[in-house]
């Protein structure tokens, strides 16, 4: 694995934006970084306008001084290409490169990400600034890693995007006949007789074609990845010994297939901003990142010292910065980074918070930052062993995209909700889970959960069948196996590709508004089905007597939504775990997110809000 050049142990630091501050602040910043144990900062993420104030005119003097100061202070640099935020002059010179919304509105400069990733002027300008940076800083002793762009995820529906989409479709489908078949264009007279007729899914009168929408999200992921690859190629050419990455951002809105992107980065890095339940959301994001990284170390590139909970933003509770950082590290992160180093005094994210808050270093937040920096060097040895996981959850972003299509039987279903519930239940009961691609080898896991895997290929279905045949325990939930990779329904009864494996045939879906009670006493909500047994036996039935939960051998089918408690009972899980425990070889990471003292293996007591990393041999 390629690791930040010249950096041993765990990474600690955050986004550093010195261009926001007078030069007299820079020396204070470096001194405070030394106090806090910072060893890596991301520089230049949003500095294109300062680096290139006019087309082809570069100002690197200020960045030279910053990198020299950081090097003198023992802080290494994750140097960014600033392509997520083109400068004003670019938008004026190339208005056709500004993003266009689905309704045809062309966006204007004034935020970040106002560009079309498919626009040739933007692509050319991105490669030029990446090359200029690499030529300037290839030999700088502070350079440890390249950070391309920032949080890829911008959409555009302009004519540039349309032309690139058609090229992508030719590569995926080959012929118009194949495209028409995959998109079922015989419906609503959408048959295409020439490639120029094919457009992005722009605003339309009623329901768009779901296969078209799905392919457009796939295209956006691949087009952004091409943008990343172009810059990576330049950086690799000029700095072959420096790793290259970008920071993944997660959410339903993100048209990025992280499985594909993880193959292209030298180090998987994520940004994570938990909201309603930070401990559970942190474990979820960390386990996802470890899955994308293929079990290798990855890096928490951004987190915040504040928490966003719906309409409110507030500083993290005392000790929470360390607890959540440690949870990420326990689950595979090679460090803990933040956005940002010093809280901004103006601009769009002036309330985002920083390692040095508005109150300055004489503050609780900075003292906790300093304490965490003092702790991390002692954890490096414990992070050498792999994370031990006994369960796996199948994760496919494309299945999630397909379940966001309009026209589904219910608007109350969601892929992410189903996946989060599976992970949440395991987490609460002390089971560490890996996220795996549907095509992965599952033989190492005692339990595999398949939550609402709406799209499934024949090969992935065969993999599940092989896992079950070798004695694996499998739980499949509703809306799995229903459609093929083109979002076309598999005929003959649901759940399509998985009928024989599950030993059931579903005749009808019945979404519900109010919960119903199963004959076991459990409450079922949101979704029900008319299930026929075809080799399986019923574990629970609906009020009309039809099966609701079935089992065939060690394979269980859940045709409705259960409460978390009932879900855990179905899996046969033990009591709720009072403390978060993650094992890595002989090392045990323990985090007490609660308000009571708890005992952990090794006869250790954790105080409320406490944490420990200790050598505790497996029982």
C-alpha positions as CSV (number, residue, x, y, z in Angstrom):
1,X,0.0,0.0,0.0
2,X,1.2,3.5,-0.7
3,X,1.2,5.6,2.5
4,X,1.8,9.3,3.0
5,X,5.5,9.8,2.1
6,X,7.8,10.2,5.1
7,X,5.0,9.9,7.7
8,X,5.1,7.2,10.3
9,X,2.4,6.2,12.7
10,X,-1.1,7.8,12.6
11,X,-2.0,10.9,10.7
12,X,-3.3,13.8,12.7
13,X,-4.3,17.3,11.5
14,X,-6.8,18.8,9.2
15,X,-7.5,21.2,6.3
16,X,-5.3,24.2,6.6
17,X,-6.4,27.4,4.8
18,X,-3.7,30.0,5.4
19,X,-4.9,32.1,2.6
20,X,-7.8,33.1,4.8
21,X,-5.4,34.7,7.3
22,X,-2.7,37.4,7.5
23,X,0.8,36.0,7.3
24,X,1.5,37.0,11.0
25,X,-1.0,34.2,11.9
26,X,0.9,31.5,10.1
27,X,3.8,31.2,12.5
28,X,1.3,31.0,15.4
29,X,-0.5,28.2,13.5
30,X,2.6,26.1,13.2
31,X,3.5,26.6,16.8
32,X,0.0,25.5,17.9
33,X,0.2,22.5,15.5
34,X,3.4,21.4,17.3
35,X,1.6,21.7,20.6
36,X,-1.3,19.7,19.4
37,X,0.8,16.9,17.8
38,X,-0.3,17.7,14.3
39,X,1.8,15.9,11.7
40,X,-0.3,16.3,8.4
41,X,-2.4,19.1,7.0
42,X,-4.3,19.4,3.7
43,X,-3.4,22.6,2.0
44,X,-4.8,24.4,-1.0
45,X,-8.2,22.7,-1.3
46,X,-10.0,25.9,-2.2
47,X,-7.2,28.2,-3.3
48,X,-7.4,28.2,-7.1
49,X,-8.2,31.9,-7.2
50,X,-5.1,32.7,-5.2
51,X,-2.8,30.3,-7.0
52,X,-4.0,31.4,-10.5
53,X,-5.5,34.9,-10.2
54,X,-5.7,35.2,-14.0
55,X,-5.6,32.6,-16.7
56,X,-2.1,31.3,-17.0
57,X,-0.8,33.7,-14.3
58,X,0.4,31.9,-11.2
59,X,1.2,33.2,-7.7
60,X,3.0,30.5,-5.7
61,X,5.0,32.8,-3.4
62,X,2.6,32.6,-0.5
63,X,2.3,28.8,-0.8
64,X,6.1,28.5,-0.9
65,X,6.3,30.3,2.4
66,X,3.5,28.2,3.9
67,X,5.0,24.9,2.9
68,X,8.4,26.0,4.1
69,X,7.0,27.0,7.5
70,X,5.2,23.7,7.9
71,X,8.3,21.7,7.0
72,X,10.4,23.7,9.5
73,X,7.7,22.9,12.1
74,X,7.7,19.1,11.3
75,X,4.3,19.1,9.7
76,X,3.9,17.3,6.4
77,X,1.5,18.4,3.7
78,X,-1.3,16.7,1.8
79,X,-1.3,19.1,-1.1
80,X,-4.6,19.6,-2.9
81,X,-5.4,20.4,-6.5
82,X,-8.0,23.1,-6.1
83,X,-10.4,22.0,-8.9
84,X,-13.5,21.8,-6.8
85,X,-13.8,25.6,-6.8
86,X,-12.9,27.4,-10.1
87,X,-12.0,31.1,-9.7
88,X,-14.3,33.9,-10.9
89,X,-12.3,34.6,-14.0
90,X,-12.8,31.0,-15.2
91,X,-16.5,31.2,-15.0
92,X,-16.6,34.5,-16.9
93,X,-14.3,33.2,-19.6
94,X,-16.1,29.9,-19.9
95,X,-19.8,30.3,-19.1
96,X,-20.6,27.1,-20.9
97,X,-18.6,25.3,-18.2
98,X,-21.0,26.3,-15.5
99,X,-23.3,23.6,-14.3
100,X,-26.9,23.3,-15.6
101,X,-29.7,21.9,-13.3
102,X,-32.1,19.3,-14.6
103,X,-34.7,22.1,-15.2
104,X,-32.3,23.9,-17.5
105,X,-31.2,26.6,-15.1
106,X,-27.6,27.5,-15.5
107,X,-26.0,28.1,-12.2
108,X,-23.8,31.1,-11.5
109,X,-20.5,31.5,-9.8
110,X,-20.7,32.2,-6.1
111,X,-20.4,28.8,-4.4
112,X,-18.0,25.9,-4.8
113,X,-18.7,23.1,-7.3
114,X,-20.2,25.4,-10.0
115,X,-18.8,23.6,-13.0
116,X,-19.6,20.8,-15.4
117,X,-17.2,18.0,-15.0
118,X,-17.7,17.1,-18.7
119,X,-16.9,20.6,-20.0
120,X,-13.6,20.5,-22.1
121,X,-12.5,24.0,-20.8
122,X,-12.9,22.8,-17.2
123,X,-11.1,19.5,-17.8
124,X,-8.2,21.3,-19.5
125,X,-7.9,24.0,-16.8
126,X,-7.9,21.2,-14.1
127,X,-5.0,19.4,-15.7
128,X,-3.1,22.7,-16.2
129,X,-3.3,23.7,-12.5
130,X,-2.5,20.2,-11.4
131,X,0.6,20.2,-13.6
132,X,1.7,23.6,-12.4
133,X,1.5,22.5,-8.8
134,X,3.3,19.2,-9.4
135,X,6.1,21.0,-11.3
136,X,6.5,23.5,-8.5
137,X,6.4,21.2,-5.5
138,X,7.6,17.8,-6.8
139,X,10.8,18.2,-4.7
140,X,9.5,20.0,-1.7
141,X,10.4,18.1,1.5
142,X,7.0,18.7,3.1
143,X,5.0,17.0,0.3
144,X,3.6,13.7,1.7
145,X,0.5,13.1,-0.4
146,X,-1.7,14.6,-3.2
147,X,-5.3,15.4,-2.5
148,X,-7.2,15.7,-5.9
149,X,-10.3,17.9,-5.9
150,X,-12.7,17.7,-3.0
151,X,-15.8,15.6,-2.3
152,X,-16.7,14.7,-5.9
153,X,-20.4,14.7,-6.4
154,X,-21.5,17.6,-8.7
155,X,-24.1,16.9,-11.3
156,X,-24.7,18.8,-14.6
157,X,-27.3,18.3,-17.4
158,X,-25.8,20.7,-20.0
159,X,-25.0,19.9,-23.6
160,X,-21.4,19.0,-22.6
161,X,-22.8,16.4,-20.2
162,X,-25.2,15.2,-22.9
163,X,-22.5,14.6,-25.4
164,X,-20.3,12.8,-22.9
165,X,-23.3,10.8,-21.7
166,X,-23.9,9.6,-25.3
167,X,-20.3,8.6,-25.6
168,X,-20.5,6.7,-22.3
169,X,-23.7,4.9,-23.4
170,X,-22.0,3.8,-26.6
171,X,-19.3,2.2,-24.5
172,X,-21.7,0.5,-22.1
173,X,-24.4,-0.7,-24.5
174,X,-22.6,-0.8,-27.9
175,X,-25.6,-0.3,-30.1
176,X,-28.9,1.7,-30.0
177,X,-30.7,-1.6,-30.2
178,X,-29.1,-2.7,-27.0
179,X,-29.8,0.7,-25.3
180,X,-33.5,0.5,-26.3
181,X,-33.7,-2.9,-24.9
182,X,-32.0,-2.0,-21.6
183,X,-34.1,1.1,-21.1
184,X,-37.4,-0.6,-22.3
185,X,-37.9,2.4,-24.6
186,X,-40.9,0.7,-26.2
187,X,-42.8,2.2,-23.2
188,X,-44.3,5.7,-23.8
189,X,-42.8,5.9,-27.3
190,X,-39.3,6.5,-26.1
191,X,-37.6,4.4,-28.8
192,X,-34.4,6.1,-30.0
193,X,-33.4,5.9,-33.7
194,X,-30.3,8.1,-33.6
195,X,-27.8,8.7,-30.8
196,X,-28.3,12.5,-30.9
197,X,-31.8,11.9,-29.6
198,X,-30.5,10.6,-26.3
199,X,-30.3,13.2,-23.5
200,X,-29.6,13.3,-19.8
201,X,-32.7,12.9,-17.6
202,X,-33.7,16.6,-17.6
203,X,-36.9,17.9,-16.1
204,X,-39.9,16.4,-17.9
205,X,-43.7,16.3,-17.8
206,X,-44.2,13.3,-15.5
207,X,-42.1,10.2,-14.5
208,X,-38.6,9.9,-16.1
209,X,-37.3,6.6,-17.4
210,X,-35.8,4.8,-14.4
211,X,-33.1,3.0,-16.4
212,X,-32.1,6.3,-18.0
213,X,-31.8,7.9,-14.6
214,X,-29.8,5.0,-13.3
215,X,-27.4,5.0,-16.2
216,X,-26.9,8.8,-15.8
217,X,-25.8,8.4,-12.2
218,X,-23.4,5.6,-13.4
219,X,-22.1,8.0,-16.1
220,X,-21.6,10.8,-13.6
221,X,-19.5,8.5,-11.4
222,X,-17.4,7.4,-14.3
223,X,-17.0,11.0,-15.7
224,X,-15.9,12.4,-12.4
225,X,-13.5,9.4,-12.1
226,X,-12.1,10.3,-15.5
227,X,-11.5,13.8,-14.2
228,X,-9.7,12.3,-11.2
229,X,-7.6,10.0,-13.4
230,X,-6.4,12.8,-15.6
231,X,-5.0,14.7,-12.7
232,X,-3.6,11.6,-11.1
233,X,-1.7,10.8,-14.3
234,X,0.0,14.2,-14.2
235,X,0.9,13.9,-10.5
236,X,2.2,10.3,-10.9
237,X,4.3,11.4,-13.9
238,X,6.0,14.2,-12.0
239,X,6.0,12.7,-8.4
240,X,6.0,8.9,-8.8
241,X,6.8,8.3,-5.2
242,X,3.9,10.4,-3.7
243,X,0.5,8.7,-3.2
244,X,-2.6,10.3,-4.7
245,X,-6.1,10.3,-3.2
246,X,-9.3,12.2,-3.0
247,X,-11.9,12.5,-0.2
248,X,-15.1,10.4,-0.5
249,X,-18.2,12.1,0.7
250,X,-21.2,9.9,1.6
251,X,-24.9,10.4,1.1
252,X,-28.0,9.5,-1.0
253,X,-27.2,12.5,-3.2
254,X,-23.7,11.4,-4.2
255,X,-23.5,9.8,-7.7
256,X,-20.2,8.0,-6.9
257,X,-19.7,4.3,-6.9
258,X,-17.0,4.0,-4.2
259,X,-16.2,0.4,-5.2
260,X,-14.9,1.6,-8.5
261,X,-13.1,4.7,-7.1
262,X,-11.4,2.7,-4.4
263,X,-9.4,0.9,-7.1
264,X,-8.0,4.2,-8.4
265,X,-6.8,5.9,-5.2
266,X,-3.6,5.0,-3.4
267,X,-5.4,5.5,-0.1
268,X,-9.2,5.5,0.6
269,X,-10.1,8.7,2.5
270,X,-13.5,9.8,3.7
271,X,-15.2,12.8,5.1
272,X,-17.8,12.1,7.8
273,X,-20.2,14.4,9.6
274,X,-22.5,12.4,11.9
275,X,-25.8,14.0,13.0
276,X,-28.5,12.3,15.1
277,X,-26.6,9.4,16.6
278,X,-22.9,10.1,16.2
279,X,-21.5,6.8,17.7
280,X,-23.7,4.6,15.5
281,X,-23.2,6.8,12.4
282,X,-19.4,6.8,13.0
283,X,-19.2,3.0,13.1
284,X,-21.3,2.8,10.0
285,X,-19.1,5.2,8.0
286,X,-15.9,3.6,9.3
287,X,-17.0,0.1,8.4
288,X,-18.0,1.3,4.9
289,X,-14.6,2.9,4.4
290,X,-12.9,-0.3,5.5
291,X,-15.0,-2.2,3.0
292,X,-14.1,0.2,0.1
293,X,-10.5,-0.1,1.1
294,X,-10.7,-3.9,0.8
295,X,-9.7,-4.4,4.5
296,X,-6.6,-2.2,4.1
297,X,-6.0,0.9,6.2
298,X,-7.9,4.0,5.2
299,X,-8.0,7.6,6.5
300,X,-10.6,9.8,8.1
301,X,-9.8,12.9,6.1
302,X,-12.4,15.2,7.5
303,X,-14.6,15.4,10.6
304,X,-15.8,18.4,12.6
305,X,-15.6,19.6,16.2
306,X,-19.3,20.5,15.9
307,X,-22.3,18.2,15.3
308,X,-25.1,18.9,12.8
309,X,-28.5,17.7,14.1
310,X,-31.3,18.8,11.8
311,X,-31.7,22.6,12.2
312,X,-29.0,22.9,14.9
313,X,-25.2,23.0,15.0
314,X,-23.4,22.7,18.3
315,X,-20.0,21.9,19.6
316,X,-19.4,18.2,20.3
317,X,-20.0,17.2,23.9
318,X,-16.9,17.0,26.2
319,X,-14.8,14.0,25.2
320,X,-16.8,13.3,22.1
321,X,-14.0,14.4,19.7
322,X,-11.7,11.7,21.1
323,X,-14.4,9.0,21.4
324,X,-15.5,9.4,17.7
325,X,-11.9,9.7,16.5
326,X,-11.0,6.5,18.4
327,X,-14.0,4.7,16.9
328,X,-12.8,5.5,13.4
329,X,-9.2,4.4,14.2
330,X,-10.4,1.2,15.9
331,X,-12.3,0.3,12.6
332,X,-9.3,0.9,10.4
333,X,-8.5,4.6,9.9
334,X,-4.8,5.4,10.0
335,X,-5.5,8.7,11.8
336,X,-8.0,11.4,12.5
337,X,-8.2,14.6,10.4
338,X,-10.6,17.6,10.7
339,X,-12.1,20.3,8.6
340,X,-10.6,22.7,9.5
341,X,-7.5,23.7,11.4
342,X,-8.7,27.3,12.3
343,X,-12.3,28.3,12.3
344,X,-13.1,30.9,9.6
345,X,-14.2,34.3,10.6
346,X,-16.1,34.8,7.4
347,X,-17.3,33.0,4.3
348,X,-20.1,30.4,3.8
349,X,-18.9,28.0,6.5
350,X,-17.8,30.5,9.2
351,X,-19.7,28.4,11.8
352,X,-18.3,25.1,10.7
353,X,-15.9,25.1,13.6
354,X,-12.2,24.3,13.7
355,X,-9.5,22.6,15.8
356,X,-8.6,26.2,16.8
357,X,-12.1,27.6,17.4
358,X,-13.2,31.2,17.3
359,X,-12.4,31.3,21.0
360,X,-8.8,30.6,20.2
361,X,-6.4,28.1,21.8
362,X,-7.6,28.9,25.3
363,X,-10.7,26.8,24.9
364,X,-12.1,23.4,25.7
365,X,-12.1,22.4,22.1
366,X,-8.4,23.1,21.5
367,X,-7.5,21.4,24.8
368,X,-9.3,18.3,23.7
369,X,-7.6,18.5,20.3
370,X,-4.2,18.8,22.0
371,X,-5.0,15.8,24.3
372,X,-6.0,13.7,21.3
373,X,-2.8,14.5,19.5
374,X,-0.9,13.4,22.5
375,X,-2.7,10.1,22.6
376,X,-2.5,8.9,19.0
377,X,1.2,8.1,18.8
378,X,0.7,5.4,21.4
379,X,-1.9,3.7,19.3
380,X,0.2,3.0,16.2
381,X,1.1,-0.6,17.3
382,X,-2.5,-1.5,18.0
383,X,-3.5,-0.5,14.5
384,X,-1.2,-3.0,12.8
385,X,-3.5,-6.0,13.1
386,X,-6.6,-6.2,10.9
387,X,-10.1,-5.5,12.2
388,X,-11.9,-8.7,13.0
389,X,-15.4,-9.0,11.6
390,X,-17.7,-12.0,11.7
391,X,-20.6,-10.6,9.7
392,X,-20.9,-9.0,6.3
393,X,-23.5,-6.6,4.8
394,X,-23.9,-6.4,1.1
395,X,-23.5,-2.8,-0.1
396,X,-24.2,-1.6,-3.7
397,X,-24.7,2.1,-4.3
398,X,-26.4,1.3,-7.7
399,X,-29.1,-0.6,-5.9
400,X,-29.7,2.4,-3.8
401,X,-29.8,4.7,-6.8
402,X,-32.4,2.4,-8.4
403,X,-34.6,2.6,-5.3
404,X,-34.6,6.4,-5.5
405,X,-36.5,6.2,-8.8
406,X,-40.0,7.8,-8.9
407,X,-42.9,5.5,-9.5
408,X,-42.0,2.7,-7.0
409,X,-44.8,1.1,-5.0
410,X,-44.0,3.2,-2.0
411,X,-42.2,6.4,-1.3
412,X,-41.5,5.3,2.3
413,X,-38.9,2.7,1.4
414,X,-35.2,3.4,1.1
415,X,-32.1,1.4,0.5
416,X,-30.0,3.4,2.9
417,X,-32.6,2.9,5.7
418,X,-32.5,-0.8,5.2
419,X,-28.7,-1.0,5.2
420,X,-28.4,1.3,8.2
421,X,-30.8,-0.8,10.2
422,X,-28.9,-4.0,9.5
423,X,-25.6,-2.3,10.6
424,X,-27.2,-0.6,13.6
425,X,-28.7,-3.8,15.0
426,X,-25.3,-5.6,14.7
427,X,-23.5,-2.6,16.2
428,X,-25.8,-2.3,19.1
429,X,-25.3,-6.0,19.9
430,X,-21.5,-5.9,19.7
431,X,-21.0,-7.5,16.3
432,X,-18.4,-5.9,14.0
433,X,-19.5,-6.1,10.4
434,X,-17.7,-5.6,7.1
435,X,-19.4,-4.0,4.1
436,X,-18.8,-6.1,0.9
437,X,-19.6,-5.8,-2.7
438,X,-22.3,-8.3,-3.9
439,X,-19.7,-10.1,-6.1
440,X,-17.3,-10.6,-3.1
441,X,-16.3,-14.0,-1.7
442,X,-18.4,-14.4,1.4
443,X,-16.9,-17.7,2.7
444,X,-15.1,-16.0,5.6
445,X,-18.3,-14.7,7.3
446,X,-20.5,-16.5,9.8
447,X,-23.4,-14.2,8.9
448,X,-24.3,-12.3,5.7
449,X,-27.1,-9.8,5.5
450,X,-28.7,-8.7,2.2
451,X,-30.8,-5.6,2.8
452,X,-33.1,-4.5,-0.1
453,X,-30.6,-5.4,-2.8
454,X,-33.0,-4.3,-5.5
455,X,-30.6,-4.8,-8.4
456,X,-28.7,-8.0,-8.6
457,X,-26.7,-9.7,-11.3
458,X,-26.9,-13.4,-12.0
459,X,-23.3,-13.8,-10.8
460,X,-24.0,-12.1,-7.5
461,X,-27.1,-14.3,-7.0
462,X,-24.9,-17.4,-7.7
463,X,-22.5,-16.2,-5.1
464,X,-25.2,-16.0,-2.5
465,X,-26.3,-19.5,-3.5
466,X,-22.8,-20.9,-3.1
467,X,-22.5,-19.2,0.3
468,X,-25.7,-20.8,1.5
469,X,-24.7,-24.2,0.1
470,X,-21.6,-24.2,2.2
471,X,-23.5,-23.7,5.5
472,X,-23.4,-19.9,5.7
473,X,-26.2,-18.0,7.6
474,X,-28.0,-15.6,5.3
475,X,-30.7,-13.0,5.9
476,X,-32.3,-11.4,2.9
477,X,-34.8,-8.6,3.3
478,X,-37.7,-7.4,1.1
479,X,-37.1,-5.8,-2.3
480,X,-33.9,-7.8,-2.9
481,X,-33.3,-9.6,-6.2
482,X,-36.3,-7.9,-7.8
483,X,-34.6,-6.3,-10.8
484,X,-31.6,-6.9,-13.1
485,X,-28.7,-4.5,-13.6
486,X,-30.8,-2.4,-16.0
487,X,-33.6,-2.0,-13.4
488,X,-35.9,-4.3,-15.4
489,X,-38.1,-6.5,-13.3
490,X,-37.3,-10.2,-13.2
491,X,-40.5,-12.0,-14.1
492,X,-42.1,-15.0,-12.7
493,X,-42.6,-13.7,-9.1
494,X,-40.5,-11.9,-6.7
495,X,-37.8,-11.9,-5.4
496,X,-36.6,-12.7,-8.9
497,X,-33.1,-14.0,-8.9
498,X,-33.3,-15.2,-5.3
499,X,-36.6,-17.2,-5.4
500,X,-35.0,-20.7,-5.5
501,X,-32.4,-19.8,-2.9
502,X,-35.1,-18.5,-0.5
503,X,-37.7,-21.1,-1.2
504,X,-40.5,-18.6,-1.7
505,X,-42.4,-16.9,-4.4
506,X,-43.9,-13.5,-3.8
507,X,-47.0,-12.8,-5.8
508,X,-47.8,-9.2,-4.7
509,X,-46.4,-6.3,-2.8
510,X,-48.6,-4.5,-0.2
511,X,-47.1,-1.4,1.2
512,X,-48.9,-0.3,4.4
513,X,-49.4,2.9,6.2
514,X,-50.1,1.5,9.7
515,X,-48.3,-1.4,11.4
516,X,-49.8,-4.8,11.6
517,X,-49.1,-7.5,14.2
518,X,-47.6,-10.8,13.2
519,X,-48.7,-14.1,14.8
520,X,-45.5,-14.0,16.8
521,X,-46.5,-10.7,18.4
522,X,-43.9,-8.7,16.5
523,X,-45.0,-5.4,14.8
524,X,-44.5,-5.2,11.1
525,X,-44.4,-1.8,9.3
526,X,-44.0,0.0,5.9
527,X,-44.0,-3.0,3.7
528,X,-45.8,-6.4,3.4
529,X,-46.0,-9.1,0.7
530,X,-48.2,-11.9,-0.4
531,X,-45.7,-14.8,0.0
532,X,-46.1,-18.4,-1.1
533,X,-43.9,-21.1,0.4
534,X,-41.9,-23.0,-2.2
535,X,-39.7,-25.1,0.0
536,X,-39.2,-22.7,2.9
537,X,-41.2,-22.8,6.2
538,X,-42.9,-19.9,7.9
539,X,-41.4,-18.4,11.0
540,X,-44.1,-15.7,11.3
541,X,-47.3,-14.9,9.5
542,X,-49.4,-11.9,8.7
543,X,-52.9,-11.5,10.2
544,X,-54.4,-13.1,7.1
545,X,-52.3,-16.2,7.7
546,X,-49.8,-15.7,4.8
547,X,-46.1,-16.1,5.5
548,X,-44.2,-12.9,6.6
549,X,-40.8,-14.4,7.7
550,X,-39.5,-17.7,6.2
551,X,-36.5,-19.9,6.5
552,X,-35.0,-22.5,4.3
553,X,-32.1,-24.2,5.9
554,X,-29.9,-21.4,7.2
555,X,-31.4,-18.8,4.8
556,X,-34.0,-16.4,6.1
557,X,-36.3,-14.1,4.2
558,X,-37.8,-11.0,5.8
559,X,-40.7,-9.6,3.8
560,X,-41.5,-6.7,6.0
561,X,-39.8,-4.1,8.3
562,X,-39.3,-5.1,11.9
563,X,-38.3,-3.1,14.9
564,X,-34.6,-3.2,15.7
565,X,-35.3,-5.4,18.7
566,X,-37.3,-7.9,16.6
567,X,-34.6,-7.8,14.0
568,X,-32.0,-8.7,16.6
569,X,-34.1,-11.6,17.9
570,X,-34.5,-12.9,14.3
571,X,-30.7,-13.0,14.0
572,X,-30.4,-14.7,17.4
573,X,-28.2,-11.9,18.7
574,X,-27.3,-11.6,22.4
575,X,-28.0,-8.7,24.7
576,X,-27.3,-5.1,23.8
577,X,-23.6,-4.3,24.2
578,X,-23.1,-1.5,26.7
579,X,-19.7,-0.5,25.3
580,X,-18.4,-0.3,21.7
581,X,-15.7,-3.0,21.4
582,X,-13.6,-3.7,18.3
583,X,-10.9,-6.3,18.3
584,X,-7.7,-6.2,16.3
585,X,-5.6,-9.2,17.1
586,X,-4.6,-9.1,20.7
587,X,-5.6,-5.5,20.9
588,X,-9.1,-4.4,22.1
589,X,-10.5,-1.0,21.5
590,X,-13.2,0.0,23.9
591,X,-15.3,3.2,23.9
592,X,-18.0,3.9,26.4
593,X,-20.4,6.3,24.8
594,X,-22.8,6.1,27.7
595,X,-23.2,7.8,31.1
596,X,-22.5,4.8,33.3
597,X,-19.4,3.0,34.3
598,X,-19.0,-0.2,32.4
599,X,-16.8,-3.3,32.8
600,X,-15.0,-4.6,29.7
601,X,-12.9,-7.8,29.0
602,X,-9.7,-7.8,31.0
603,X,-11.5,-6.9,34.2
604,X,-11.2,-3.2,33.3
605,X,-13.7,-0.5,34.2
606,X,-14.5,2.3,31.8
607,X,-15.8,5.5,33.3
608,X,-18.7,7.3,31.6
609,X,-17.5,8.6,28.3
610,X,-14.2,6.8,28.8
611,X,-12.1,4.7,26.3
612,X,-9.3,2.2,26.4
613,X,-7.0,0.4,24.1
614,X,-5.4,-2.6,25.7
615,X,-3.9,-6.0,25.0
616,X,-6.6,-8.5,25.9
617,X,-6.1,-12.0,24.4
618,X,-9.2,-13.4,22.8
619,X,-11.3,-15.5,25.2
